[in-house]
Amino acid sequence: MQDLNGKVALVTGAASGIGRAIAEAYAKAGAKVAIADIAAEKATAAAHALGPNAIGLAMDVTDEAQVEEGFARTQRDLGPVDILVSNAGIQVIAPLVDLAYADWKRMLAIHMDGAFLTSRAAMRQMIQAGRGGSIILMGSAHSHVASKFKAPYVSAKHGLLGLARVIAKEGASHGIRANVICPGFVRTPLVEKQIPEQARELGISEEEVVRNVMLRDTVDGKFTTLEDIADTALFLAGFGSNALTGQSLLVSHGWHMH
């Protein structure tokens, strides 16, 4: 299941953090990997570090033309995509009453529009190639629960569940599976940035944010690791049938259970 030899994977937001960890795990398992990121130079450097079977792509996932060009280049250079990980994301922390409409729209564009545009492009290649595939959307424990000050993030992450379920139904006859990985708090730059923001909004110390907000409901008071998420993405990429599709896997140290 963890042998991805002959497979082509495209991972968005893959120049750093969770996306990069997944790209590295896929490369180690034998896949050819396209590292897509809005930070073009970082994407190229990350691909270079993985060796000759990786390419870096400049991709703003909210830009339809950039998404289409990135997938076309991947097909030209590596082959049609077998695995998509739609991982690109940002965070905006603000009470709903103070949230700028522009921030709401930008958040939904990156998380939802990006997942739609990349999934559509991947499905088109997968259907044409006729060998099935795995589409993995990066959700969050916030795909199932809500937190204060994260209205657009929670809304978008909930929305990804619906999108994955539709892809699962439409893709089934083509052997295309779709699932959502729902991490708890992973200590990425995105989360590091949230700690002081949450402390400021809640009027508590950064240590209290970590202990009493982020990790309070875990079973062991621990952050989820990049390796935890990469291992889950590797499992979903290599799973061999439609038995596991339209699902969300919570990887959160029990922070949320369902």
Secondary structure, 3 states (H helix, E strand, C coil): CCCCCCCEEEEECCCCHHHHHHHHHHHHCCCEEEEEECCHHHHHHHHHHHCCCEEEEECCCCCHHHHHHHHHHHHHHCCCCCEEEECCCCCCCCCHHHCCHHHHHHHHHHHHHHHHHHHHHHHHHHHHHCCCEEEEEECCHHHCCCCCCCHHHHHHHHHHHHHHHHHHHHHHHHCEEEEEEEECCECCHHHHHHHHHHHHHHCCCHHHHHHHHHCCCCCCCCCECHHHHHHHHHHHHHCCCCCCCCEEEEECCCCCCC
